[in-house]
Amino acid sequence: MATLPPRKNQTPTRICNLKPHLTPLQTLLQMGFQKHRAEKALASTGNRGVQIASDWLLAHVNDATLDECAPREYIIYVCPTGPFLQQLEEFWAKSRQMCGWNGAHNYVPHITLVSFFKAPDECSLQLSKALKQVVDMTGSLLDRPIKLELYTSQNFMGFFVAEDDANYLKRLALQYVKEVSNSIISDTYEQLDAIVACFPWCGAVSSGTRCIPRSSRSISLEPHVKSLHLTLAYQFPQAQFTALKSLVENLDASCASNWELRLYSRDPRLATKQVQKVVYPHNPHETDELELRIGDYIYLNTDGVDSSSDGWAEGISWLTGGTGHLPVNYTERTAESDAWTLHRVVQLSKSVASSLTSAEDMDIVDGRSISTEPEERQRELHQTTPHTGIIEGSSFEESEQSVEKYLRQTLQPCLELPSVQLLNNHNLSQHHNIHTPTIEITANMSCSSSNSASKKVDEIMVEPLTVQPPRPEDTLSVHSDHEHSLQSSSTKNRKLYIMRHGERVDFTFGTWIPYCFDEFGNYMRKDLNMPKVLPRRKNCPEGWQNDSPLTNVGVYQARLTGEALLEAKIQIDHVYCSPSYRCVQTCTSALEGLKMLGKPKIKLEPGLFEWLAWYPNGVPDWLNNSELIEAKYDVDCSYEPVLSAADLSAQLKETTEQFYMRNHEVLLQLLERTSGNILVVAHATTLDTCSRQLTGGAARSTNELRQVIHKIPYCSLVTVEQIEGKWQLVEPDCLPITHSKNPRFEWNALSAT
């Protein structure tokens, strides 16, 4: 289950509910929230209470779908715990590392009992209670391991549940469906109607988009009665079969004795999305950008990620529900189930502690029961135990993975909001501070004739935000004092600087050649960010198709990087460059910033070119030395490359591993031929392929390589230093360069009617 990111200013929210006779929904209505929103907040947070639901509502204040009546999707899993779960988690990690992502990695290890079904938000608590009731009705718990039988094929690997144990689990599923069909659907709405009667000033939502008509109040769910199984891997290439099978055969299912029943739900928008975890923060620079916070999850369209030409895609924030564009390389793929809400955990094994601790009934708000049964409510009213927060109760501190503990500790600090306390009027004097602004809310309402004379006056105290200095993690810079700590590279250790080229014309403007060349092959600039002129080449304009020039921004990026290296007093002794024109431009501009144009000359090395699998039609027709010299580029015409263009053309069908080996072996030759510091200017992949094996790592798989290059923006620079004979990645000597998107301006938009 997801872990929410911290907020920048630590001013925790706290709501003290001093009216234990009210349910969470009633309390939220009393606080002024609309009914349909309160129900959505409670369902989205697993009915953990007023505090977490109100925080969720405040976080989703700009969520465009907040008022839409889209029922959540629920699913019931049987999940292993204990030693068997540890085995499965290790298997998940190794299979991802060795073979990359497959369909099983989208979920926690599980056996599906009830497939996804949709239910309105007001049914959330009843769905959760029904799960516990089913286990109580069934009676017997597991006192031995569930028998699992291994099955492997070319497209699926997993364990099938033996018939006797499968029948036990199927009975649970069938009983749950029966319980929901018989009681929940018929009882829920009468309770809700009574609540609305108690609070007429909140009103029943009459809009068709905000409530469910009584005629359509139904839940359609079916038990998963086919062959029950625990999936280990599927949707994987056949080439990975042997490696995955060897990992699967090491699993020992004989210890699968600890199991628990779980009810999850998810935002219906997640059903067709890929989930990415935020790994780097991003502050929006444009109105259409999405803020990224560490710990948030982003819903992305898979097609949008794959088809993105500039590394940006449109996504939805799990934390706020907001939509906007984001740099995909600031995120990494994670399990879809990480963004689900856990509603209930019920043990199926005898004498086993829960892996995700929950209360007996899981119906707790601020330490109090929120059961809707009158007799239970009366018992709670007669208890004299002092109020405690949900994470302070002993039952919730037994596990570091406690669901309630996680929610309390993580959602509260994620909001940049003032502290809120709901205080009873007779306790107001001891809490009141004359320096604290207050907002009084008087509620005069009646729930029954017996208490019609009762009046409550509540005060919400809002504490002002304290101003705190910015912290390093609140910015894109990992080291806040980095700009003051740059030192001269006066050490004698040899260094290798590997740099990616700047912004490309084709990735910025898409299909640009038909619009920028006339029928005679003459270039015409169509945007200020396009180059004024292009060098003459024999194959024009077709030659630019796979050999794109830089934009003017790309040229500027490279020069800025060179100037930063100059300020850091970096010494460059040799310069090697991919023959791609964009790399030659980048290298030239970086040397210009370093004030090193012509010393040393640029040596073009075809062996540094990117992965040939992306060029099925052959190696691009690069500008030759004479064309580059004519265009005033200072290249070394006498240089003999390690791998010639002709030799490179013979390796068109290279694998990912062969690509890594090619770049690595070329680099070793360059290091052997020279002494002193080297600057290599090439492609996004080069930063990894020329440093990975040099520093002792292994060549990555194709999926891993694709993940890595998303994290390497234009003009990224990596530094590898030889320390005591070993090459190590070290902190770069200059700051990175970051800038926002700038969409094309259409002047006639101002005259549109």
Rosetta blueprint (number, residue, H / E / L):
1 M L
2 A L
3 T L
4 L L
5 P L
6 P L
7 R L
8 K L
9 N L
10 Q L
11 T L
12 P L
13 T L
14 R L
15 I L
16 C L
17 N L
18 L L
19 K L
20 P L
21 H L
22 L L
23 T L
24 P H
25 L H
26 Q H
27 T H
28 L H
29 L H
30 Q H
31 M L
32 G L
33 F L
34 Q L
35 K H
36 H H
37 R H
38 A H
39 E H
40 K H
41 A H
42 L H
43 A H
44 S H
45 T L
46 G L
47 N L
48 R L
49 G L
50 V H
51 Q H
52 I H
53 A H
54 S H
55 D H
56 W H
57 L H
58 L H
59 A H
60 H L
61 V L
62 N L
63 D L
64 A L
65 T L
66 L L
67 D L
68 E L
69 C L
70 A L
71 P L
72 R E
73 E E
74 Y E
75 I E
76 I E
77 Y E
78 V E
79 C E
80 P E
81 T L
82 G H
83 P H
84 F H
85 L H
86 Q H
87 Q H
88 L H
89 E H
90 E H
91 F H
92 W H
93 A H
94 K H
95 S H
96 R H
97 Q H
98 M H
99 C H
100 G L
101 W L
102 N L
103 G H
104 A H
105 H H
106 N H
107 Y L
108 V L
109 P L
110 H L
111 I E
112 T E
113 L E
114 V E
115 S E
116 F E
117 F E
118 K E
119 A E
120 P L
121 D H
122 E H
123 C H
124 S H
125 L H
126 Q H
127 L H
128 S H
129 K H
130 A H
131 L H
132 K H
133 Q H
134 V H
135 V H
136 D H
137 M H
138 T H
139 G L
140 S L
141 L L
142 L E
143 D L
144 R L
145 P L
146 I L
147 K L
148 L E
149 E E
150 L E
151 Y E
152 T E
153 S L
154 Q L
155 N L
156 F E
157 M E
158 G E
159 F E
160 F E
161 V E
162 A L
163 E H
164 D H
165 D H
166 A H
167 N H
168 Y H
169 L H
170 K H
171 R H
172 L H
173 A H
174 L H
175 Q H
176 Y H
177 V H
178 K H
179 E H
180 V H
181 S H
182 N H
183 S H
184 I H
185 I H
186 S H
187 D H
188 T H
189 Y H
190 E H
191 Q H
192 L H
193 D H
194 A H
195 I H
196 V H
197 A H
198 C H
199 F L
200 P L
201 W L
202 C L
203 G L
204 A L
205 V L
206 S L
207 S L
208 G L
209 T L
210 R L
211 C L
212 I L
213 P L
214 R H
215 S H
216 S H
217 R L
218 S L
219 I L
220 S L
221 L L
222 E L
223 P E
224 H L
225 V L
226 K L
227 S L
228 L L
229 H E
230 L E
231 T E
232 L E
233 A E
234 Y E
235 Q L
236 F L
237 P L
238 Q H
239 A H
240 Q H
241 F H
242 T H
243 A H
244 L H
245 K H
246 S H
247 L H
248 V H
249 E L
250 N L
251 L L
252 D L
253 A H
254 S H
255 C H
256 A L
257 S L
258 N L
259 W E
260 E E
261 L E
262 R E
263 L E
264 Y E
265 S E
266 R E
267 D L
268 P H
269 R H
270 L H
271 A H
272 T H
273 K L
274 Q E
275 V E
276 Q E
277 K E
278 V E
279 V L
280 Y L
281 P L
282 H E
283 N L
284 P L
285 H L
286 E L
287 T L
288 D L
289 E E
290 L L
291 E L
292 L E
293 R L
294 I L
295 G L
296 D L
297 Y E
298 I E
299 Y E
300 L E
301 N L
302 T H
303 D H
304 G H
305 V H
306 D H
307 S H
308 S L
309 S L
310 D L
311 G L
312 W E
313 A E
314 E E
315 G E
316 I E
317 S E
318 W L
319 L L
320 T L
321 G L
322 G L
323 T E
324 G E
325 H E
326 L E
327 P E
328 V H
329 N H
330 Y H
331 T E
332 E E
333 R E
334 T L
335 A L
336 E H
337 S H
338 D H
339 A H
340 W L
341 T E
342 L E
343 H E
344 R E
345 V E
346 V E
347 Q E
348 L L
349 S E
350 K L
351 S L
352 V L
353 A L
354 S L
355 S L
356 L L
357 T L
358 S L
359 A L
360 E L
361 D L
362 M L
363 D L
364 I E
365 V E
366 D L
367 G L
368 R E
369 S E
370 I L
371 S L
372 T L
373 E L
374 P H
375 E H
376 E H
377 R H
378 Q H
379 R H
380 E H
381 L H
382 H L
383 Q L
384 T L
385 T L
386 P L
387 H L
388 T L
389 G L
390 I L
391 I L
392 E L
393 G L
394 S H
395 S H
396 F H
397 E L
398 E L
399 S L
400 E L
401 Q L
402 S L
403 V H
404 E H
405 K H
406 Y H
407 L H
408 R H
409 Q H
410 T H
411 L H
412 Q H
413 P H
414 C H
415 L L
416 E L
417 L L
418 P L
419 S L
420 V E
421 Q E
422 L E
423 L E
424 N E
425 N H
426 H H
427 N H
428 L H
429 S H
430 Q H
431 H H
432 H L
433 N L
434 I L
435 H L
436 T L
437 P L
438 T E
439 I E
440 E E
441 I E
442 T E
443 A E
444 N L
445 M L
446 S L
447 C L
448 S L
449 S H
450 S H
451 N H
452 S L
453 A L
454 S L
455 K L
456 K E
457 V E
458 D E
459 E E
460 I E
461 M E
462 V E
463 E L
464 P L
465 L L
466 T L
467 V L
468 Q L
469 P L
470 P L
471 R L
472 P H
473 E H
474 D H
475 T L
476 L L
477 S L
478 V L
479 H L
480 S L
481 D L
482 H H
483 E H
484 H H
485 S H
486 L L
487 Q L
488 S L
489 S L
490 S L
491 T L
492 K L
493 N L
494 R L
495 K E
496 L E
497 Y E
498 I E
499 M E
500 R E
501 H L
502 G L
503 E L
504 R E
505 V H
506 D H
507 F H
508 T H
509 F H
510 G L
511 T L
512 W L
513 I H
514 P H
515 Y H
516 C H
517 F E
518 D L
519 E L
520 F L
521 G L
522 N L
523 Y E
524 M L
525 R L
526 K L
527 D L
528 L L
529 N L
530 M L
531 P L
532 K L
533 V L
534 L L
535 P L
536 R L
537 R L
538 K L
539 N L
540 C L
541 P L
542 E H
543 G H
544 W H
545 Q L
546 N L
547 D L
548 S L
549 P L
550 L E
551 T L
552 N H
553 V H
554 G H
555 V H
556 Y H
557 Q H
558 A H
559 R H
560 L H
561 T H
562 G H
563 E H
564 A H
565 L H
566 L H
567 E H
568 A L
569 K L
570 I L
571 Q L
572 I L
573 D L
574 H E
575 V E
576 Y E
577 C E
578 S L
579 P L
580 S L
581 Y H
582 R H
583 C H
584 V H
585 Q H
586 T H
587 C H
588 T H
589 S H
590 A H
591 L H
592 E H
593 G H
594 L L
595 K L
596 M L
597 L L
598 G L
599 K L
600 P L
601 K L
602 I E
603 K E
604 L E
605 E L
606 P H
607 G H
608 L H
609 F L
610 E L
611 W L
612 L H
613 A H
614 W H
615 Y L
616 P L
617 N L
618 G L
619 V L
620 P L
621 D L
622 W L
623 L L
624 N L
625 N H
626 S H
627 E H
628 L H
629 I H
630 E H
631 A L
632 K L
633 Y L
634 D L
635 V E
636 D L
637 C L
638 S L
639 Y L
640 E L
641 P L
642 V L
643 L L
644 S L
645 A H
646 A H
647 D H
648 L H
649 S H
650 A L
651 Q L
652 L L
653 K L
654 E L
655 T L
656 T H
657 E H
658 Q H
659 F H
660 Y H
661 M H
662 R H
663 N H
664 H H
665 E H
666 V H
667 L H
668 L H
669 Q H
670 L H
671 L H
672 E H
673 R H
674 T L
675 S L
676 G L
677 N L
678 I E
679 L E
680 V E
681 V E
682 A E
683 H L
684 A L
685 T L
686 T H
687 L H
688 D H
689 T H
690 C L
691 S L
692 R L
693 Q L
694 L L
695 T L
696 G L
697 G L
698 A L
699 A L
700 R L
701 S L
702 T H
703 N H
704 E H
705 L H
706 R H
707 Q H
708 V H
709 I H
710 H L
711 K L
712 I L
713 P L
714 Y L
715 C L
716 S L
717 L E
718 V E
719 T E
720 V E
721 E E
722 Q E
723 I E
724 E L
725 G L
726 K E
727 W E
728 Q E
729 L E
730 V E
731 E L
732 P L
733 D L
734 C L
735 L L
736 P L
737 I L
738 T L
739 H L
740 S L
741 K L
742 N L
743 P L
744 R L
745 F L
746 E L
747 W H
748 N H
749 A H
750 L H
751 S H
752 A L
753 T L
